[in-house]
């Protein structure tokens, strides 16, 4: 068997494609927010109504503005998005509930039943609004154009017809720019024009915390956490044929532009099970600091072979 290539978003970025998470933020701002970069304060939580034919009716500018604010406050670099999927697993909704008025009964005491109902309504609105991030992300992905991307001679000379490719990218750069046979490629999270897999890898259950902070919110917010979670186990099952084709005859693995995010290590662990001790894992020498981090992660994933670097 030939070589195994693991392709991440840095590969598309190296081909001058606007595929970074921050480009998604810019897409939202330019497409739905008249080029505005978002507010310094939380916009109103959007409401969604149901039309006569069962369709959802909403203001997409409000949806986009709310998402940009909500995600930016938990992003490591604020308004410059770099860790979008992980951020979806740590969204903070407290500010939305702080806007609700205090409910008092006739004696001036807190009316907990009214507060519970208000919290339920707010959580339901949050679910509906935040869930739009998946549709908007898919919309942005479909808008990415690889037509002007140019092949890199160094990578072109490295690949051969018998090689196989595990790509985490949604674009068809390998097929369109390098002419790789689609049967040799596994788009593990889907691709343009199809259903795509996108989300966080946080498996922590926040139900009790939601209940303690804002009783009545826990059902919708826990459901939202689950909706935004990336089901990597299911992806592994759906692409079982590809992983079954990996065996100890693969002597070389090349990873390019792949960040080894924790949520994606399930696939790396599966690969490491199949490789022999004489396999060599080549890491792109773009960042020496990252190489050391990646090597540690690979060892924890069960890789027993050797490491080397390469340039593209």
C-alpha positions in Angstrom: 0.0 0.0 0.0 1.1 3.6 -0.5 1.3 6.5 1.9 -1.4 7.9 4.2 -1.9 11.6 4.1 -3.8 13.5 6.8 -5.0 16.8 5.6 -6.2 19.7 7.8 -7.4 23.3 7.3 -3.8 24.6 7.1 -3.5 22.8 3.8 -6.3 24.9 2.2 -5.0 28.0 3.8 -1.6 27.4 2.2 -3.4 27.4 -1.1 -4.8 30.9 -0.4 -8.3 29.6 0.3 -10.3 31.6 2.8 -11.1 28.7 5.0 -10.1 29.9 8.5 -12.7 30.2 11.2 -12.2 33.9 11.2 -13.3 33.9 7.5 -16.6 32.4 8.7 -17.0 35.3 11.1 -16.2 37.8 8.3 -18.8 36.0 6.1 -21.5 36.5 8.7 -20.6 40.1 9.2 -20.5 40.9 5.4 -23.4 38.8 4.4 -25.9 39.5 7.2 -24.6 42.5 9.2 -23.8 45.1 6.6 -20.1 44.7 7.2 -20.4 45.5 10.9 -18.0 43.6 13.2 -20.5 43.1 16.0 -21.4 44.9 19.2 -19.5 45.4 22.4 -22.7 44.5 24.2 -25.0 41.6 23.9 -27.8 42.1 21.2 -31.3 41.0 22.1 -31.8 37.3 21.9 -33.5 36.7 18.5 -37.0 35.2 18.4 -38.2 32.7 15.7 -41.8 32.3 14.8 -43.5 29.7 12.8 -45.2 30.7 9.5 -48.5 29.4 8.1 -46.7 26.6 6.2 -44.6 25.5 9.2 -41.5 27.5 8.1 -39.3 29.3 10.6 -39.5 33.1 10.3 -36.6 35.1 11.7 -34.4 38.1 11.2 -31.1 36.7 9.9 -29.2 39.9 10.8 -30.3 39.5 14.4 -29.3 35.8 14.3 -25.9 36.5 12.9 -25.2 39.5 15.2 -26.1 37.4 18.2 -23.9 34.5 17.1 -21.0 36.7 16.5 -21.3 38.3 19.9 -21.9 35.0 21.8 -19.0 33.2 20.1 -16.5 36.1 20.3 -16.8 36.4 24.1 -15.5 32.8 24.5 -13.0 32.8 21.7 -9.3 32.9 22.9 -8.6 35.9 20.6 -12.0 37.5 21.0 -13.2 39.0 17.8 -10.6 37.0 15.8 -12.0 33.5 15.7 -9.4 30.7 15.9 -11.0 27.9 17.9 -14.7 28.0 16.8 -15.6 24.3 17.3 -14.2 24.2 20.8 -15.9 27.6 21.5 -19.3 26.0 20.8 -18.7 23.7 23.7 -18.2 26.6 26.2 -20.8 29.2 25.2 -21.9 31.4 28.1 -25.6 32.2 28.2 -25.7 34.0 31.6 -25.9 37.5 30.1 -29.1 36.5 28.3 -30.8 35.5 31.5 -29.6 38.6 33.2 -31.8 40.7 30.9 -35.0 39.0 32.3 -36.9 41.1 34.8 -37.3 39.9 38.4 -40.7 38.4 38.9 -42.4 39.3 42.2 -45.7 38.2 43.7 -48.3 40.5 45.3 -46.4 40.4 48.6 -43.2 41.5 46.9 -41.5 38.1 47.1 -39.9 36.4 44.2 -42.4 34.4 42.1 -40.3 31.4 41.3 -43.0 29.9 39.0 -43.0 32.9 36.8 -39.2 33.0 36.8 -39.1 29.3 35.8 -41.5 30.0 32.9 -39.4 33.0 31.8 -36.2 30.9 31.9 -37.8 28.2 29.9 -38.9 30.7 27.2 -35.4 32.3 27.1 -33.7 28.9 26.9 -36.0 27.9 24.1 -35.2 31.1 22.2 -31.5 30.5 22.7 -31.7 27.0 21.4 -33.5 28.1 18.2 -31.1 31.1 17.6 -27.8 29.4 18.3 -28.7 26.2 16.4 -28.6 28.3 13.2 -24.8 28.3 13.4 -24.8 24.9 11.7 -26.8 26.0 8.7 -24.8 29.2 8.4 -21.5 27.4 8.6 -22.6 25.0 5.9 -23.8 27.9 3.8 -20.3 29.5 4.2 -18.5 26.3 3.3 -20.5 25.9 0.1 -19.5 29.5 -0.8 -15.7 28.6 -0.8 -14.3 28.5 -4.3 -11.2 26.4 -5.0 -11.1 27.3 -8.8 -8.2 29.7 -8.5 -6.1 27.5 -6.1 -2.7 26.5 -7.6 -1.0 23.1 -7.1 2.2 23.2 -5.1 4.9 21.3 -7.0 6.5 20.0 -3.8 3.3 18.3 -2.8 2.4 17.2 -6.3 5.8 15.3 -6.5 5.1 13.7 -3.1 1.8 12.0 -3.9 1.3 8.8 -5.9 -1.8 7.0 -7.3 -1.8 4.3 -4.6 -1.7 6.8 -1.7 -4.8 7.4 0.5 -6.0 10.6 2.0 -7.9 11.4 5.2 -9.0 15.0 4.9 -10.7 17.1 7.6 -11.5 19.8 5.0 -14.8 20.3 3.4 -13.4 21.5 0.1 -12.4 19.3 -2.9 -8.9 20.8 -3.2 -7.3 17.3 -3.5 -9.7 16.3 -6.3 -9.9 19.6 -8.2 -6.3 20.9 -7.8 -4.3 17.7 -7.6 -6.5 15.3 -9.5 -6.6 12.7 -6.7 -9.1 10.0 -7.4 -12.1 10.5 -5.1 -12.1 6.8 -4.2 -8.7 7.4 -2.5 -10.1 10.2 -0.3 -12.1 10.1 3.0 -13.8 13.4 3.7 -14.3 12.4 7.4 -16.6 15.3 8.2 -18.3 15.6 4.8 -17.7 18.1 2.0 -19.2 20.9 0.0 -22.7 20.3 -1.2 -23.3 17.5 1.2 -24.2 17.2 4.9 -21.2 18.3 7.0 -20.1 17.4 10.5 -19.3 20.4 12.6 -19.2 21.0 16.4 -17.5 20.7 19.7 -16.1 17.8 21.6 -17.0 18.8 25.1 -18.8 15.8 26.8 -19.3 17.4 30.2 -23.0 17.5 31.3 -23.9 21.0 32.5 -27.6 20.2 33.4 -27.2 20.7 37.1 -25.3 24.0 36.6 -28.0 25.3 34.3 -30.6 24.4 36.8 -28.9 26.1 39.7 -28.2 29.3 37.8 -31.6 29.5 35.9 -34.1 26.9 36.9 -36.2 25.9 33.9 -33.4 26.5 31.4 -31.7 23.1 31.8 -33.7 21.1 29.3 -33.3 23.3 26.3 -29.7 24.3 27.0 -28.6 20.6 27.6 -30.3 19.7 24.3 -28.5 22.6 22.6 -25.1 21.3 24.0 -25.9 17.9 22.5 -27.0 19.4 19.2 -23.7 21.3 18.9 -21.6 18.3 19.7 -19.6 16.6 16.9 -20.5 13.0 16.7 -17.1 11.6 15.9 -17.9 8.0 16.9 -20.7 8.0 14.3 -18.3 9.4 11.7 -15.9 6.6 12.4 -18.6 4.0 11.9 -19.8 5.6 8.7 -16.3 5.6 7.3 -15.3 2.1 8.6 -14.4 0.9 5.1 -11.7 3.5 4.8 -10.1 2.8 8.2 -10.4 -1.0 7.6 -8.2 -0.4 4.6 -5.4 1.0 6.8 -2.9 -1.7 7.8 0.7 -2.3 8.8 1.8 -2.2 5.2 1.6 1.6 5.4 5.1 2.7 6.2 4.7 6.5 5.9 2.1 8.9 7.3 2.2 12.6 6.3 0.1 15.2 8.1 -0.3 18.7 6.6 -2.2 21.6 8.2 -3.8 19.3 10.8 -4.0 20.7 14.3 -4.6 17.4 16.2 -7.5 18.9 18.1 -8.7 16.7 21.0 -12.1 16.2 19.4 -10.4 14.6 16.3 -8.0 12.3 18.1 -10.5 9.4 18.0 -9.5 9.0 14.3 -5.8 9.2 15.0 -6.0 6.5 17.7 -7.8 4.3 15.2 -4.9 4.8 12.7 -2.2 4.2 15.3 -3.8 0.8 16.1 -3.1 -0.3 12.6 0.5 0.9 12.1 3.7 -1.1 12.7 6.6 0.0 14.8 8.7 0.7 11.7 6.2 3.3 10.4 7.4 6.9 10.1 5.1 9.8 10.9 6.1 13.0 8.9 5.0 16.3 10.4 5.0 19.4 8.3 7.8 21.7 9.6 5.7 24.9 9.5 6.0 25.3 13.3 8.7 23.6 15.4 6.7 24.3 18.6 3.7 22.5 17.2 5.8 19.6 16.1 6.8 18.8 19.7 3.2 19.1 20.9 1.9 16.9 18.0 4.6 14.2 18.8 3.4 14.0 22.4 -0.2 13.7 21.3 0.6 11.0 18.8 2.5 9.0 21.4 -0.5 9.2 23.7 -2.7 8.0 20.8 -0.5 4.8 20.7 1.9 5.6 17.8 5.0 3.4 18.3 7.0 4.4 15.2 9.4 7.2 14.4 9.0 10.8 13.6 10.4 13.0 10.8 9.6 16.4 9.2 9.0 17.5 5.7 8.4 20.8 3.8 5.7 21.7 1.3 
